[in-house]
Amino acid sequence: MKKVLITGIDSFTGHHLSSYLETSGYDVHSTSLFKSETKTYKCDITQKNDILEVLQQVKPDFLIHLSGISFAAHGNNEDFYKVNTIGTTNILDAFIELNLHPQKIILASSATIYGNQGLEVLDESLCPKPANHYGASKYAMECLAEGYFSKLPIIISRPFNYTGKGQAENFLIPKIVSHFKESKKVIELGNLDVCREFNDVEFVCEVYKRLLECNDDSTMVNICSGRGLPLLDVIKMMNNIAGYDIQVEVNPAFVRKDEIKSLTGSEKKLIQLIGTLEQKPFEETLKSMLS
């Protein structure tokens, strides 16, 4: 069995990905900031000694680095850089210090690094223009990680929006679904004139698995489908699924001045790396979350 270490197992993605890879025959180990149990090691990635200890024990064939702060409205801006940027370089430095030679390291960046490009479809050739500290911290991580390309087999992934069962309600789609689950008549949202990819987490898990197994490294790639959905279309889908129309109101407190209006990715490079990949219609994802 090939041994994979997933950092940030307590995350939404971590829960889904660990089960997915175990089903696919991987020996999954993980890190958590909060707990220690079988094959899960308590680890603070801002403390390099924690990482060194875990890597010495596990000696993974693969690493998928998910650990970080992913909520863009997180209150402390310094945390984004301490965790997302410095934490990542701590991990890469630890591999080198221990003279470990993994087959693949996948670092989770974010599509928010692109910022407002004024384009309907975003590809990896664009110059990043992050519009918030979350995106800026991920872009800083990317820039530093590129310096390790000659030393470690790294792929930097740029996931576009995705969702599914178990995602926290401070994210947009789970918030919408929870309002319908509770039969609420009104929902308060921020920017309505936005278009996003809302991919299914199972699609993302399969992409990560294929990236582990592909022959490429020293590159960055979008995790995307090119399937952009306007927010109000998602509301219409939920109206149809739930059998009633919810009233949408704009709460000024939720409106972001630096909101990225359209965030849809080009899947061309991803297909070149891992081949074509289908996913279920988004209505099916919403139905599964509602149930």
Helices and strands as residue ranges (DSSP letters): E 3-7, H 12-23, E 27-32, E 40-42, H 48-58, E 62-65, H 77-79, I 80-86, H 87-97, E 104-108, G 111-114, H 133-146, E 154-159, E 162-163, H 172-181, E 186-189, E 195-197, E 199-200, H 201-213, E 219-223, E 228-230, H 231-242, E 247-250, G 252-254, E 262-263, H 268-274, H 282-290
